[in-house]
Amino acid sequence: MPAHEKDATFIWNELVTRDSAKAAAFFAELIGWTAETMDMPTGAYTMFKKDGVPAAGMLDMRQHDIPDAVPPHWMAYIQVPDVDASAARVADLGGTVVVPPMDIPTVGRFCVITDPTGAHVSLITMAETC
């Protein structure tokens, strides 16, 4: 399916935690996910898989310079055609850009926003190679 056909849909979920080993063991036992960790320029990233198929991601807050005030959480990603254009509209619509648009090498470009109610979500434009 071409990337544009996924626009405006949730396409990824990511666990952000301070204890990735404990979380990986929990989800392995609970729902049968396996965890494959890879090194990235910004720190390790874990891919949860079910039957060899990517199911979700996980990053350890201790390796990614995330402030202690941020609690562990699940982050959902909504695909948009142009993350920079979407981020530019957020404030006009009553939301807040929490993390400005930035690149994830070989994956795409994302930002984190809050809607007018304070709920967090990420917007992402996938790289053409994905």
Backbone bond lengths (Angstrom), bond angles and torsions (degrees), N, CA, C in turn:
res aa  C-N    CA-C-N  psi(-1)  N-CA   C-N-CA  omega(-1)  CA-C   N-CA-C  phi
1 M - - - 1.451 - - 1.522 108.31 -
2 P 1.337 118.29 126.57 1.466 120.26 176.94 1.526 111.40 -59.97
3 A 1.337 115.47 149.21 1.465 120.46 -176.00 1.520 112.08 -55.39
4 H 1.339 118.32 -39.07 1.467 119.64 -175.96 1.523 112.44 -64.12
5 E 1.317 118.36 -23.39 1.456 120.95 179.06 1.529 111.42 -73.26
6 K 1.317 117.29 -14.64 1.458 121.57 177.86 1.520 111.81 -96.43
7 D 1.347 118.38 -4.11 1.451 121.04 -178.75 1.524 110.82 -55.24
8 A 1.322 114.84 142.04 1.471 123.72 178.66 1.519 112.49 72.35
9 T 1.332 117.49 18.93 1.461 120.59 176.47 1.527 109.93 -123.55
10 F 1.318 114.92 154.81 1.460 120.24 173.62 1.526 107.29 -72.50
11 I 1.340 116.54 126.57 1.460 118.80 -176.29 1.526 113.93 -120.57
12 W 1.334 118.92 -11.89 1.464 119.38 -176.99 1.519 109.15 -156.65
13 N 1.323 115.39 151.29 1.461 122.27 174.22 1.512 108.09 -130.73
14 E 1.325 115.15 142.55 1.457 120.01 -174.02 1.527 109.85 -139.97
15 L 1.310 115.44 128.36 1.451 121.76 175.37 1.521 109.07 -86.47
16 V 1.322 116.03 129.46 1.460 122.05 177.21 1.532 105.38 -116.34
17 T 1.336 116.43 114.90 1.462 120.92 -170.65 1.524 111.06 -142.57
18 R 1.319 116.50 165.03 1.465 121.11 175.78 1.529 111.80 -99.25
19 D 1.309 117.78 -3.25 1.462 121.08 179.74 1.527 109.02 -138.17
20 S 1.320 115.36 79.71 1.465 120.27 -175.32 1.527 112.11 -66.08
21 A 1.314 118.39 -33.87 1.471 120.06 179.19 1.530 110.61 -64.65
22 K 1.306 116.47 -44.40 1.465 121.02 179.62 1.532 110.90 -65.20
23 A 1.331 116.81 -42.26 1.462 120.85 178.86 1.528 111.08 -64.87
24 A 1.333 116.74 -43.09 1.460 120.23 179.82 1.527 110.75 -61.91
25 A 1.311 117.32 -43.11 1.465 120.90 178.46 1.528 111.02 -64.06
26 F 1.325 116.92 -40.32 1.465 121.46 179.64 1.530 111.06 -60.87
27 F 1.335 117.22 -51.29 1.459 119.91 -176.85 1.524 112.65 -72.71
28 A 1.320 117.47 -26.95 1.469 120.17 174.14 1.524 110.00 -63.97
29 E 1.309 116.09 -46.23 1.460 120.88 -178.87 1.532 111.56 -72.43
30 L 1.322 117.08 -40.55 1.458 121.09 -175.74 1.521 113.43 -71.18
31 I 1.344 116.98 -47.97 1.470 118.92 -173.58 1.526 114.76 -130.46
32 G 1.314 117.32 7.08 1.452 119.67 173.16 1.514 116.25 82.93
33 W 1.325 117.66 17.45 1.455 119.20 176.30 1.523 110.43 -72.84
34 T 1.325 116.24 146.16 1.450 121.79 167.59 1.531 106.94 -103.14
35 A 1.314 116.38 157.56 1.462 120.90 -177.75 1.521 109.27 -122.82
36 E 1.327 115.81 125.72 1.456 122.04 175.95 1.516 107.87 -119.60
37 T 1.333 115.84 117.38 1.459 120.29 -177.32 1.517 110.10 -100.82
38 M 1.339 114.97 136.96 1.459 121.23 179.51 1.519 109.14 -128.92
39 D 1.310 116.55 148.93 1.461 121.01 176.37 1.514 109.44 -81.86
40 M 1.322 114.98 138.31 1.460 121.86 176.10 1.518 107.42 -130.62
41 P 1.322 118.16 163.46 1.472 119.93 -179.00 1.528 113.72 -56.50
42 T 1.335 117.76 -29.97 1.462 120.90 -177.58 1.519 112.88 -96.16
43 G 1.322 118.96 1.87 1.463 123.03 -177.65 1.515 110.29 130.12
44 A 1.316 116.41 175.44 1.464 120.84 -177.53 1.529 111.22 -68.66
45 Y 1.334 115.23 149.14 1.459 122.22 175.59 1.522 106.91 -133.14
46 T 1.316 115.56 135.44 1.458 120.51 -179.41 1.512 110.01 -109.71
47 M 1.313 115.35 133.43 1.460 121.98 175.40 1.517 107.35 -104.02
48 F 1.324 116.14 119.77 1.461 120.28 171.29 1.518 107.69 -82.44
49 K 1.333 115.91 136.46 1.460 120.33 178.27 1.520 110.18 -130.56
50 K 1.306 115.08 149.71 1.463 122.35 172.93 1.516 106.00 -124.86
51 D 1.319 116.07 120.08 1.466 121.71 -177.20 1.527 111.79 53.72
52 G 1.348 115.83 38.08 1.458 121.69 176.89 1.515 115.30 81.72
53 V 1.322 118.01 -2.73 1.463 122.39 -177.52 1.536 109.34 -103.61
54 P 1.342 118.02 130.22 1.459 119.39 178.34 1.526 111.82 -54.89
55 A 1.340 115.54 131.75 1.462 121.35 -178.81 1.523 111.92 -116.21
56 A 1.321 118.13 -33.70 1.456 123.36 -178.38 1.523 108.22 -170.70
57 G 1.316 115.95 170.81 1.452 120.48 177.92 1.517 111.03 -120.59
58 M 1.325 115.21 169.16 1.462 120.28 178.11 1.525 109.20 -150.47
59 L 1.319 114.92 138.11 1.459 118.15 170.72 1.512 109.14 -130.45
60 D 1.314 114.33 148.46 1.455 121.89 -178.75 1.522 108.16 -92.04
61 M 1.324 116.04 119.08 1.453 121.86 -175.91 1.522 112.45 -57.89
62 R 1.324 117.50 -28.93 1.468 121.06 -178.23 1.515 111.40 -67.32
63 Q 1.323 117.72 -24.19 1.467 121.59 -178.02 1.522 113.08 -97.88
64 H 1.313 117.40 -5.05 1.464 119.94 -172.55 1.522 114.04 -121.73
65 D 1.318 117.63 21.34 1.460 122.20 173.67 1.533 112.57 53.79
66 I 1.337 115.85 44.02 1.460 121.63 176.92 1.523 107.45 -97.14
67 P 1.331 117.42 127.96 1.469 120.47 -175.71 1.529 112.99 -57.03
68 D 1.335 115.44 148.16 1.464 121.70 179.27 1.524 112.87 -59.35
69 A 1.323 117.53 -26.74 1.464 121.11 -178.84 1.529 112.53 -68.30
70 V 1.326 117.10 -18.63 1.469 120.52 179.72 1.524 108.30 -82.53
71 P 1.338 117.78 120.90 1.462 119.92 -179.74 1.526 111.37 -77.77
72 P 1.337 118.08 158.86 1.465 119.82 171.87 1.524 108.77 -56.27
73 H 1.334 115.79 144.28 1.462 119.62 -176.72 1.526 110.94 -163.35
74 W 1.299 115.48 165.51 1.460 122.61 169.59 1.515 107.66 -97.99
75 M 1.333 116.91 133.54 1.459 121.96 177.56 1.526 108.54 -113.00
76 A 1.319 115.57 127.93 1.462 121.51 176.12 1.526 109.05 -98.10
77 Y 1.328 116.17 147.40 1.465 122.82 -179.80 1.525 109.45 -117.79
78 I 1.340 115.82 129.37 1.457 122.48 175.06 1.523 107.38 -107.72
79 Q 1.333 116.67 128.42 1.459 119.93 179.03 1.521 110.36 -79.26
80 V 1.333 114.91 134.04 1.465 122.31 176.38 1.525 108.19 -130.04
81 P 1.344 117.63 155.69 1.466 119.27 -178.27 1.526 113.86 -68.41
82 D 1.357 117.81 -30.34 1.462 121.47 -177.63 1.525 108.29 -147.68
83 V 1.321 116.46 98.83 1.465 120.70 -175.26 1.524 111.92 -61.77
84 D 1.314 117.97 -34.53 1.466 119.88 179.46 1.525 111.08 -66.01
85 A 1.314 117.02 -43.40 1.469 120.83 178.23 1.526 110.70 -65.07
86 S 1.322 117.25 -41.25 1.467 120.34 178.64 1.519 110.73 -63.95
87 A 1.339 117.23 -44.91 1.461 121.32 179.81 1.532 110.66 -61.55
88 A 1.316 117.59 -35.47 1.460 121.30 -179.88 1.529 112.09 -65.95
89 R 1.327 117.64 -24.08 1.470 121.87 -178.79 1.525 113.30 -90.11
90 V 1.316 118.48 -15.25 1.465 122.38 -171.97 1.523 112.68 -56.21
91 A 1.320 118.64 -51.33 1.468 121.49 -177.22 1.527 111.42 -62.41
92 D 1.333 117.30 -39.83 1.465 120.80 179.35 1.525 111.86 -61.54
93 L 1.335 116.14 -25.04 1.464 120.90 -178.07 1.523 112.35 -98.18
94 G 1.343 116.96 5.90 1.455 120.80 175.94 1.516 115.58 95.89
95 G 1.334 117.10 6.58 1.460 121.05 179.13 1.522 111.35 -100.81
96 T 1.322 115.20 -173.91 1.461 121.81 -179.35 1.524 109.17 -136.44
97 V 1.318 116.32 135.50 1.463 120.43 171.55 1.527 106.27 -84.84
98 V 1.336 116.84 115.94 1.456 122.71 -177.71 1.524 110.74 -89.59
99 V 1.315 116.61 -43.49 1.469 123.17 174.98 1.526 105.87 -123.85
100 P 1.330 118.22 116.68 1.465 120.05 -177.36 1.522 111.75 -65.63
101 P 1.337 116.81 161.27 1.465 119.46 -179.94 1.523 112.11 -53.12
102 M 1.331 114.09 134.90 1.461 120.94 176.98 1.522 109.30 -149.79
103 D 1.302 115.22 158.39 1.462 121.08 -178.33 1.517 112.17 -84.71
104 I 1.319 115.02 144.26 1.460 123.34 166.71 1.527 103.70 -112.95
105 P 1.331 118.66 108.98 1.463 120.51 -174.83 1.532 112.63 -50.26
106 T 1.296 115.45 131.96 1.472 127.32 179.03 1.534 113.76 67.34
107 V 1.321 118.27 -2.70 1.472 120.46 -178.57 1.522 111.27 -107.19
108 G 1.330 117.10 -52.64 1.449 120.44 -178.16 1.517 111.13 158.46
109 R 1.311 115.16 -153.24 1.464 121.82 -177.84 1.521 107.21 -130.94
110 F 1.350 116.82 134.72 1.454 120.14 -176.11 1.523 111.27 -137.99
111 C 1.336 114.77 167.61 1.459 122.26 169.78 1.523 107.10 -147.78
112 V 1.330 116.03 164.48 1.463 121.37 175.27 1.520 106.78 -116.90
113 I 1.320 115.48 132.81 1.456 120.56 -179.64 1.529 110.20 -129.72
114 T 1.318 115.50 166.71 1.453 120.92 164.90 1.519 106.83 -117.63
115 D 1.315 115.75 143.50 1.459 119.78 174.56 1.531 108.23 -81.05
116 P 1.328 119.13 178.09 1.475 119.88 -177.76 1.531 114.24 -61.99
117 T 1.326 118.10 -15.71 1.469 120.37 178.14 1.518 112.56 -90.95
118 G 1.346 117.23 -6.50 1.459 121.64 179.78 1.519 114.23 97.50
119 A 1.335 117.81 1.00 1.467 120.80 179.14 1.529 110.31 -76.14
120 H 1.327 115.82 134.65 1.465 122.09 179.64 1.526 111.25 -87.92
121 V 1.328 115.63 146.61 1.462 122.87 172.19 1.529 106.97 -159.41
122 S 1.318 115.76 155.27 1.462 120.32 175.59 1.517 109.31 -104.28
123 L 1.323 115.14 144.95 1.460 122.35 171.74 1.515 106.32 -109.50
124 I 1.331 117.06 143.20 1.464 119.58 -177.85 1.523 110.28 -144.39
125 T 1.322 114.22 140.79 1.456 122.16 169.20 1.519 105.46 -113.47
126 M 1.311 115.88 115.66 1.463 120.59 -175.90 1.532 110.98 -72.55
127 A 1.322 115.94 147.77 1.455 121.28 175.12 1.519 108.45 -65.57
128 E 1.286 116.35 154.11 1.468 121.41 -178.55 1.518 112.84 -60.56
129 T 1.337 116.46 -24.00 1.462 120.28 -177.23 1.520 113.09 -81.49
130 C 1.329 117.50 -10.64 1.467 120.68 -177.18 1.514 111.30 -87.76
